[in-house]
Amino acid sequence: MPPVTFKNLDALNVFVGREIATTDWFEITQERIRQFAEATEDRQWIHLDPDRAQRESPFAATIAHGFLTLSLLSHLSQQAFQIQEGVGMIINYGLNRVRFPAPVHAGSRIRASFVLQSLKDAGNAREAIFSVVVEGQNRQGQAQAKPCCVAEWVIRYYR
């Protein structure tokens, strides 16, 4: 589905306390997990060795790094919503809280829902705090019982 489009930052005001959008599904391949492992030097077998993971892991398959899921928030947010005017730069200001309640299995899909918790002036920027819930879907298309990632994400939009 196309992203929700806002003319400018002020147009976001009506969404404070409300869900803005939920993204389409995004596949997490074993190759993406491998590339993330290489980039971060985190080559733990639960991410990279499907045979061993099937034998020894409680998840019975390789899983994505929690930080891989988290790192995809920027991409997923662009799929969810866009601001057309008045934004010169977007800065990931940080996270107030992050949890990974369920694993993301290689070959599964994720999607994210974005709720705008607050929007306020922060010097020469507008600071938005989003509640983001990333849910998972297995290879058979069944939804996971728990979300894969729950985060409170702080973004600063500079004019």
C-alpha positions in Angstrom: 0.0 0.0 0.0 1.3 3.5 -0.7 2.6 5.6 2.2 0.3 8.1 4.0 1.4 11.5 2.7 1.5 14.6 4.8 1.8 18.1 3.2 4.1 19.3 6.0 5.0 18.7 9.7 1.9 20.6 10.9 -0.3 18.1 9.2 1.0 15.4 11.6 -0.6 17.2 14.5 -4.0 15.5 13.9 -2.3 12.1 14.4 -0.9 12.6 17.9 -2.2 9.7 19.9 -3.3 7.8 16.8 -2.0 5.2 14.4 -0.6 6.7 11.2 -0.1 3.5 9.2 0.9 -0.1 9.0 3.4 -1.1 6.3 3.2 -3.9 3.8 5.0 -7.2 4.7 8.8 -7.2 4.2 10.7 -10.5 3.9 13.7 -11.2 6.1 15.9 -13.5 4.1 18.8 -15.6 5.3 21.0 -13.6 2.9 19.9 -10.3 4.6 20.7 -11.9 8.0 24.1 -13.0 6.7 24.9 -9.5 5.4 23.9 -7.9 8.7 26.1 -10.4 10.6 29.1 -9.4 8.4 28.4 -5.7 8.8 28.1 -5.9 12.6 30.7 -8.7 13.2 28.0 -10.6 15.0 28.3 -14.1 13.5 26.6 -16.2 16.2 25.5 -19.5 14.9 21.8 -18.9 15.8 21.8 -16.4 12.9 24.1 -18.1 10.4 24.0 -21.9 10.7 20.6 -23.3 9.7 21.5 -26.9 10.3 22.8 -26.3 13.8 19.9 -23.9 14.6 17.5 -26.6 13.6 19.2 -29.1 15.9 20.1 -27.0 18.9 18.2 -23.7 18.9 14.8 -23.4 20.8 13.6 -21.6 17.7 14.4 -24.6 15.4 15.7 -22.3 12.7 18.0 -19.3 12.2 16.7 -16.0 13.4 17.4 -12.4 12.6 19.4 -10.2 14.9 17.2 -8.1 17.1 19.2 -5.1 15.9 18.5 -6.0 12.3 14.8 -5.8 12.9 15.4 -2.5 14.7 17.6 -1.1 12.0 14.8 -1.6 9.5 12.5 0.9 11.2 13.8 3.7 9.0 13.0 1.7 5.9 9.6 0.7 7.2 8.7 4.2 8.3 9.3 5.4 4.7 6.9 2.7 3.5 4.3 3.9 6.1 4.4 7.7 5.8 6.1 10.6 4.1 6.2 14.4 4.6 6.2 16.4 1.3 7.4 19.8 2.4 9.3 21.7 5.0 11.7 18.9 6.1 15.4 19.4 5.2 16.8 16.6 7.2 15.5 13.7 9.4 17.6 12.5 12.3 17.2 9.3 14.2 17.5 10.8 17.7 17.3 7.6 19.6 15.1 5.1 21.4 13.5 5.4 24.8 12.5 1.7 25.1 13.0 -1.4 22.9 12.0 -5.0 23.5 12.2 -8.1 21.2 9.3 -10.3 22.5 9.5 -12.9 19.7 12.2 -14.0 17.2 12.2 -13.2 13.4 12.9 -16.5 11.6 14.8 -16.5 8.4 12.4 -16.5 5.5 9.6 -14.9 7.5 8.0 -11.5 7.0 7.6 -8.5 9.2 5.5 -5.3 9.1 5.4 -2.3 11.3 2.6 -0.1 12.7 3.4 3.5 13.7 1.5 5.4 16.3 2.5 9.1 16.8 2.8 9.5 20.6 3.9 13.1 20.6 5.1 16.0 18.5 6.8 19.0 19.9 9.3 21.8 19.0 12.9 21.0 19.9 15.0 24.1 18.9 15.1 24.3 15.2 13.5 20.9 14.8 10.2 19.1 15.5 10.6 16.0 17.7 8.3 13.1 17.1 8.0 10.1 19.3 6.6 7.1 17.7 5.3 3.9 19.3 6.3 1.2 16.8 5.1 -2.4 16.9 6.8 -4.9 14.5 4.8 -8.0 14.0 5.9 -11.2 12.3 4.4 -13.7 9.9 5.8 -17.2 9.3 6.5 -18.8 5.9 3.0 -20.2 5.9 1.5 -16.7 6.3 0.4 -17.2 9.9 0.8 -14.3 12.3 3.0 -14.7 15.3 1.3 -14.5 18.7 3.7 -11.9 20.0 5.3 -8.9 18.2 8.9 -9.2 17.1 9.9 -5.7 18.3 8.2 -3.0 20.3 10.0 0.3 20.4 9.5 4.0 21.4 11.4 5.8 18.7 12.5 9.5 18.7 12.9 11.3 15.4 13.8 14.9 14.8 12.7 16.7 11.7 14.8 19.7 10.8 13.5 22.4 8.5 
